[in-house]
Amino acid sequence: MLPDINSWNERVIAEFRSNAGHVRWSTEEDLATGRPVPPLLPGFDEHRGVPIILVRNTGAKTRRERINPLMYQPVGGDFAVFATYGGSPRPPAWFHNLVAHPRAVVETGEQEVPVTARLTEGVERERIWTRQVTLVPTFAEFEATAGREIPILLLERPREGAGTPEHGTLTP
């Protein structure tokens, strides 16, 4: 029996933190035993590991802290994250949490970065999505299977001269 998603997340978080932000790609044997990290994907270097960050956010309903390991794409100094949920027809819980409570913290393995989540749209979303599908073609399959446009949140660092963003909500 494969571990549930919470067990997977706990294992990935532990590996991430014990290896300064590096999580190795899974082998076929790892996947057979339930290790949640994907096999090596085209476009990535097997020696650098999985491109993930840990996102600490607030639960939409519980208001408790949540930590989610998420594959990301760097966009300037910010982080784009993709609500694929493996091709599910609905977005994952972490997406709803960040929409309800956009202020979060990203752990990179080297630092903790305060961020504010913002839903991307239009040309910006298309540019990020096109690059992600080029890097990880499986994301296009997730979108096709899901039957929905995959939302992309941009986790933005505070800008110089900008005040601290207020804790608010987003409209997906």
C-alpha positions in Angstrom: 0.0 0.0 0.0 1.3 3.4 -0.9 1.7 6.1 1.7 -0.9 8.9 1.8 0.0 12.4 0.6 0.7 13.7 4.1 3.2 10.9 4.7 4.8 11.7 1.4 5.0 15.4 2.2 6.6 14.7 5.6 9.2 12.5 4.0 10.1 15.1 1.3 10.1 17.9 3.9 12.5 15.9 6.1 14.8 15.1 3.1 14.7 18.7 1.9 15.6 20.1 5.3 18.3 17.5 6.1 20.0 18.2 2.7 20.0 22.0 2.6 17.1 22.1 0.1 18.1 19.2 -2.2 15.8 16.3 -2.8 17.1 13.6 -5.2 15.0 12.2 -8.0 13.4 8.8 -7.4 14.6 5.7 -9.1 12.0 3.1 -10.3 12.8 1.1 -7.1 12.1 4.2 -5.0 8.7 4.7 -6.7 7.8 1.1 -6.2 8.2 1.5 -2.5 6.1 4.7 -2.4 8.7 7.4 -2.5 6.8 10.4 -3.7 9.4 12.3 -5.7 9.0 11.8 -9.4 11.4 10.0 -11.6 13.9 12.1 -13.5 12.0 14.4 -15.8 13.3 15.6 -19.2 15.0 18.9 -19.0 16.4 18.5 -15.5 19.9 17.6 -14.3 19.8 14.3 -12.3 22.6 15.6 -10.1 20.9 18.8 -9.0 17.7 17.1 -7.7 14.1 18.0 -7.8 13.4 21.8 -8.2 11.2 22.2 -5.1 10.6 24.8 -2.4 8.7 24.4 0.9 5.8 26.8 1.2 4.6 27.6 4.7 1.1 29.0 4.5 -2.1 29.3 6.6 -5.0 26.9 6.2 -8.0 28.5 4.6 -10.5 27.1 7.1 -8.3 25.9 10.0 -5.9 28.9 10.1 -3.2 26.4 11.1 0.2 26.5 9.5 0.7 24.1 6.6 3.9 23.2 4.8 3.8 21.9 1.3 6.8 20.8 -0.9 6.1 22.2 -4.3 7.8 22.0 -7.7 8.4 25.5 -8.9 9.8 27.7 -11.6 12.0 30.7 -10.8 10.6 33.9 -12.3 13.1 36.6 -11.7 13.6 36.4 -7.9 10.0 35.1 -7.4 8.6 31.5 -7.5 5.8 30.3 -9.8 3.9 27.3 -8.4 1.4 25.2 -10.4 -1.9 23.9 -9.0 -1.9 20.7 -11.1 -2.9 18.2 -8.3 -1.6 15.5 -10.6 -4.3 16.1 -13.2 -7.2 16.2 -10.8 -10.3 18.1 -11.9 -9.9 20.4 -8.8 -6.9 22.3 -7.5 -5.0 21.1 -4.4 -5.8 22.4 -0.9 -2.6 24.5 -0.8 -3.9 26.5 -3.7 -7.1 27.4 -1.8 -5.0 28.2 1.3 -2.8 30.6 -0.6 -5.9 32.2 -2.3 -7.5 32.8 1.1 -4.3 33.8 2.9 -1.7 35.0 0.3 1.1 35.8 2.8 3.4 32.9 3.1 7.1 31.9 3.6 9.2 30.0 1.1 12.0 27.8 2.3 14.7 27.4 -0.3 17.1 25.3 1.7 19.4 28.3 2.0 17.0 30.9 3.3 13.4 31.7 4.3 11.7 34.3 2.1 8.5 36.1 3.0 6.2 36.1 -0.1 2.8 37.1 -1.2 0.8 34.9 -3.6 -0.7 36.4 -6.7 -2.8 34.6 -9.3 -1.2 35.0 -12.8 -3.4 35.7 -15.8 -3.3 36.4 -19.5 0.1 36.8 -21.2 2.0 36.4 -17.9 0.4 33.1 -17.1 0.9 31.9 -20.7 4.6 32.7 -20.7 5.2 30.9 -17.4 3.0 27.9 -18.4 4.7 27.5 -21.8 8.1 27.5 -20.2 7.0 24.9 -17.6 5.5 22.6 -20.2 8.7 22.8 -22.1 10.7 21.9 -19.0 8.2 19.3 -17.7 5.9 18.0 -20.6 3.9 16.0 -18.0 2.3 19.3 -16.9 0.5 19.5 -20.3 -0.9 16.0 -19.6 -2.0 17.1 -16.2 -4.0 20.0 -17.7 -5.6 17.8 -20.4 -6.6 15.2 -17.8 -7.9 17.8 -15.4 -10.1 19.4 -18.0 -9.3 22.8 -16.5 -6.7 25.5 -17.0 -4.1 24.9 -14.3 -3.8 28.0 -12.1 -0.4 29.4 -11.5 0.4 31.4 -8.4 3.4 33.7 -8.4 4.9 33.9 -4.9 6.4 37.3 -4.9 9.2 38.6 -2.6 8.7 42.0 -1.0 9.8 44.8 -3.4 12.2 47.5 -2.3 10.3 50.6 -1.2 7.0 48.7 -1.0 5.2 48.5 2.4 4.4 45.2 3.9 1.4 43.8 2.1 -1.8 43.4 4.1 -3.2 40.0 4.8 -6.0 39.7 2.2 -7.7 37.4 -0.2 -7.3 36.7 -3.9 -10.0 36.0 -6.4 -9.2 32.9 -8.4 
